[in-house]
């Protein structure tokens, strides 16, 4: 099977050249087009040509119709998303529905003019206008959801978009491009696919006016470098190494399930998932036992199996990376309270793993593992826990867990992150601004902040 590119409202078959692997089997099951230079230029040109009309169009109605179309197609598209990404079918359908909800939420969001001065002689207003064609590059962990997180604010602000999905998970996004070509005006949303350096070529294209990217820190640096010569603004949503601090008064039985799924949802492949846990030394065994029990019992299998709760890792490189990080920790003296390595079956399956006895210097603590392996470390004082949680180049999210909420809030306020939670993690609404500090990102997405980020301000002086 294959899915076409969407360029200027037309389905373009393109040249097959991108194999798509089912992570549950490790075998190729489909192909996608490898976008040529000519096709990429055509997509950018189509976005440029569509922009003047789109910026003054009834965008709210069009985006609402697009949301309705995605929601109506969720049941049909979910198996395709599961086949290329690996997640359970229910999670794939939920991702599609949430993408539709995000488009609907953003449909009528607009930055309002701000009056700076109106003194009877002159009225001065700050207004915002769309920037033009936006290059949107989405990752493979939530191909549809994170594509929607880029196109919703960009289109709502009056821009047009050229969207490039990950070469590992292009099919559902290409299918959505074809679906929305029948809803949105031609050229408003163009979808291209292909192996790298397609993303670099897209970012560097002179017709692109802004870039929004989600992915690794290393790739984000390259994106910023490619956008630099044309002085294009970039929004970078990059990696995280989120810490969860479990306070001495925490009710472990009450929080264990939420904490486990804050780390293992989507097989741990979430930038803002819990990646390391710090627990008071005298609560360590109780917490490790609770997390290990869940890791040992959670059903792991192909996403197409209705009983599956955790699917495979999505890509072969990520599968090898997680296995290598776990093996290195174990060889350095850590202990696996549950799991401990790959599962002996086809595909990219790794046992849900809880590690204890891990050192702060182990790579699975210092790096973002992005998979189903969680190190649990002890601390002697809360001040020490906060210092160790902050001792990272990342600064995406973090959480604090305890019965005394006011105390937990005070600790959460000390985390050097863009988002902090108390007694939860991963919870976020469409209204929330989302941004990382340090190496975790540049710029803001989400809600009205995300829409404003896709505009440029200008000042209008007029007589009162």
N, C-alpha and C positions, 0 to 999 in steps of 0.2 A: 504494500500500500504506500501511498505518498499523498502529500497535501501541497497545494500550489502556493506560490507567493501571492500577495495582494498588493497591486501597484495601481494607483489611480482609480480604485474601484473595480479593477478587473482581476480575475484569476489568471496568473501567469505560471505555466507549468514549470518553467525553469529547467535547469540541467541537473538531473539526479547526480548526487555526489556526496551526500551526507547519510551515512548509515545510522540508524537509530536502534539501540539495544534495549531489550526487555531486561531490567535488572533482576527480575525473579528467575531468569534462565541464563543470563549472560550471553544471549544469542541475538543477532540482528533479526528484527521482525518487520522493519519498514525502512524506507528511504525518504529523504527530504531534499529539496533543491539546494544547490550551492549557488547563491546569488552572484552573478557576474558584475563587473564594474559598470557595464552599460545598464543592467537592471537596477543596480543601486542608485545610479544617477537618475534613472527614470523615477524611482520612488521618491527621491529628494525633490526632484522637479515637480512631481505631482503634489507633494505636500506644499511646496511653495506656491503653486498655481491655485490650490484650494484655499489658501490662507485668507486672502482678502474677503471672500464671501463668508467663510466660517467665522471670522472674528466679529461679524455683525449679525450672524444667523441666530435663530431661536435655538440656542444650544441646549437649553434645559429640556425641551421636548425631544430633541434628537438623542440626547444621552439617556433619557428615561426609556425611550424606545430601544436603545441598544441594551440597556439593563434587562428589559423584558425579554429580549431575544436570547440573551445568555441564560437567563433563568429557565426559559422554556426548553433550552437545549441541554440543560445540565445532566439529565438522565442519559441522554445519548452520548455526550462527550466524556462522561466520567470514566468509562472503561478505557478510552484512549489515553486519558491522563494517567490512569493506574498503570497501563502497559508501558508507558515511556518513563514514568517517574518512580513507580514502585509502591506508592502509598495505598493503604486500604481503600476499597471502592467507596465506602461511606465518607472517608476523608476527602477523596477526589470530588465527590459530588458537593460536599460542603465547601470546598475551595471555589468551585464554580459559582455556587449560590452567593458566597461572600463577595466574589468579584462583581457579580451583578449588583449586589447591595451597595458596594462601594461606588459604582458608577451612578446609581440612583441617588446616593447621598450627596455626591459632588455636583449633580446636574445643574443646580441653581446657585452654587456658591460663587460669589463674585466679590473682589475687594472693593469696598466702597470709597468714594472720594473723601478726603480729610481736609477740612477747612483750617488753614493756618492763621488766616487773618481776614477779618471783614470789618473795616474801621469806618465805613461810610464813604471812603474815597476809593478803596481798592479791596477786592476780594481775591484771596490767594488760596488755591486748592492744590493738594497733591492728588494726582490721579494715577491709575495704573493701566498699562496697555500690554497686550500679549507680545511675546518676543518673536514669534514666527515658527518655522519648522523645528521640532524638538527630536533629538535622537534619544530613544529610550532602549536601554539594554537590560534585559531581565535575566535572572539566574534560574538554575534548574531545581531548586528545592521547593518553590511554590511558583511554577511557571505562569499560571493564570492569575493567581492572586497578586503577585508582585508586578505582573504586566499591567493589571488593572490599577494598581497603586501608582503607576506612572502615567498611564494614559488618562485616567479620570481627572486629576487636577490640571494636567496640561491642556486637555480638550476643553474643560470647563472654563479655563482662563482665556480661551480663544485661540490657542495654538493648534497647529496640526502636528502629526506624529509619524515618524518612521520607527517602527518597533522591531527590535531584533531579539528573538528568544535565544536561550542557550543552545548550542549545537547538540547537547545531550537530550534536550526535551523540546524540540521545535514543533511537534505535530499538533498538539491541542491549540497552541497559539496560532499556528497557521490556519487551522480550521476555524478559529474564532475570527480571524481576519477575513476569511471568505464569508462567514456568516454576517459580519457587521458591514461588509461591503454592500449588502442589500438594505441596510438601515441608515448608515451615515452617508453624507454626500461624498462623491468620488474624490479620492486624494486626501481626505481628512485623516484617515488611518491607513497606513501602509505597513505591511508585515513582510519582512525578508528573513531568510535563513541561510546558514552556511557555516563552514568551519572558519576559525580564525586564519587570517587577520580581518575578517569581515567587520567586526566591531571597531577595530582601529580605523578602517577605511571609512566607516560611517561617521565616526566622531570627527575625523579630519576633513570630511567633505565641506567645501566652502559654502554650500547652501544650508548647512545646519546652523541654527542660531543659539541652541542651548542643548546641554547633555544631561541626562539623568541615568544613573547606573547603580545597580545593586550587585555586589559580588565580593570577592576577596580584597584584602588590603593591597596585595601585590598588583592585581589587575586594576584596581582603582587608581593606583599611582600611574599606571600606563595610560589609562583613560584621560587622566588630568594632563599628562604630558602631551597626548595627541590633540587635546582641545586647546592647549596653550598657544600654539602659533597663531590661531585664528581669534584668540582672546574670547573664547566662548565660555560663558558661565557653566559650572558643573554642580550637580548635586550628587554626592557619593554616599550611598548607604553601604557600609563595609562590615567587616567581621566584628565579632564580640567574643569576650571570654568572661561571660557573666558569672559573678560570684553570688552565692546564697549564703547568708550568715544565719545560722540557727542559734538563737540566744539560749542561755542556760534555763530560762523558764518555759521554753517551748513545749507545747503539748504534742509530742512526737506521733502518737497514734492519730491525732486529729489532722496533722499536716502531711503525713508521709505520702499519701496518695497524690495530693496536689504537687508536692515537691518532686515526686518521681516523674509525673507527666510533664512537669515544667522542664525536665531535662531530656525526656525520651520521646516526646511527641514528634511525629514525623521522622522517627528513627534518629532523633537528636540533631537533625539537619535543619536547624533554625538559628539564625544569627543571634537572636535575643533569648535563646534557651539558656537554662542554667548549665554551666560548663564545669563548675567546681563548687564544692560545698565545704564551708568551715563550720564546725560544730564544737561546742564546749566539750572538753576532754571527758567529763563525767557523763555526758549524754551520747558519746560516740557509739558505743556498742548497741544501744537501743535503736539509734537512727540507722546504723548500717544494717542491722537485722531486718528492720522494717523495709528499707529500700531493696535489700537483697531478696526478700520474700516476693516482692512484686516483680523484680527482674527475672526471677526463676520461674514465675508462673505465667507471665504475659505470653499470649499466643503469637508466635513469630511465623510468618509465611508469606506466600504470594498475596499481593493486594487483592487479587480476584477471588480469593477464598473468603467467604462471608465471616468466618471465625477469626480472621487475622486482626490483631491489634497493632502489630509492628511489622512493616514490610522490610524489604532489603534496603541497603544503601543504594543510592541512585547510580553512581558511576564506579567503574573499576578503579580509577585512581583514588577515589575517596575510600573505597573498601580497603585498598592496600594501605592507605595512610592510617586509618583507624586501627587496623590490625597491627601495624608497626608501632604505633604509639602505645598500645596496650602491652605488646610484647616487650618493648623497651622498659616500661614501668615494672613489669613482673620480673624481668631479669635484673633490675636494680634493687629488688627487695620488697616491692609491693605485693599485696595479696589480693586475689580476686574472691570477694565474698559471694559473688554470683558471676556466671559467665566466664570470660577470660580469653575469648578468641573467636575466630570464624566458625561458623557451623558447617558441618560436613554435608553439603548439598550443592546442587547447581545454583548459580546466581550469586549475588553479592550480600549474603546473609552473615551477620555478625551477632553473636549472642549478646543480649543486654548485659552489660558488665558494670559491677560496682567494685571499685578499687579502694583499698585501705592500705595504710602504711606507706603512702606516697610522699615523696619529698617535694618541697616547694620548687626545687630545681628540675624536677622531671618535666619532660616536654609536654606530657599530657596535662600538666598544670600551667605551664608558661605559654603554651600555644592553644589555638582553638581547634579542638578535635573534630567537631562537627559530625558527631556520630553517637552510637548507643553505648557510650562508656563514660562513667562518672566517677571522678576521684573525690573521696571524702577525707578531709584533713581536720585535725584537732587544733584548738587554740586554748590558751590559758587565761587570756583576758580579752574583753571586747575591743579594747584599743588595739591590741595586737591583730585581731581578726580584721579590723577595718584597714589597718596598714597593709596587711598582706593582700586583702582584696583589691586595694588600690595599686598595688605594686605590679602594674601591667601596662603595656602601651595601649591597651584597648580601653574603651570607656563607653560602651553601648548601654547596658542595663545592669541592674542588680536588685537583690531583694533581701529583706530581713524578716525573720520568722520568730514570733514570740507572743506570749500571752499579754504582757504589758504593752499595749499598743503605743502609748505615748513614748515609752522608752525605745521601742522598735523604730518609731518615726524619727526620733533623734539620731539613731544610728544610721538609718537610711539616708538622712540628709548629709551625712559625711561621705557617702560613696561618690566617687568621681565618675558619674555616669550621666547619660542623657535622660534616662527614665529609671525610677526606683519604685519598688512596690513593698508593701508590708503584708505579710501572710498570703501572698499570691505571687505569680510571675506569669508573664506572657499576655496578661489581660490588657487589651488596648481597644479603644473605640476609634471610629473614623474621624472623630473630632480632635483627637489627641495630636499635638505636634510630635514628630518623631525625629530625633537627631542624636548623633553620637558625639562624644568628645574624643580628644586625642586621635589615635589612628582609626577610630571607628566610624569616621564619616566627616562630611563637609556639607553644610546646608541643612535645610529642614524640609520634611515632607509631612503630610497628614493635615486634614482639616483645612481651615482657612489659611493657615501658614503655608501649606503645600500649594494651594492655588496662587497665593501671592508670590511664591517662589518662582512661578512660571510667568511672571510679569516683570516689567521694568517701570519704575516710577518716573513721572514727569510733573513739572510744576506749571500751573496755568494761572496767569495774572489777568484779571479783568476788572473793569470799572465796577464799583458797587452800584 
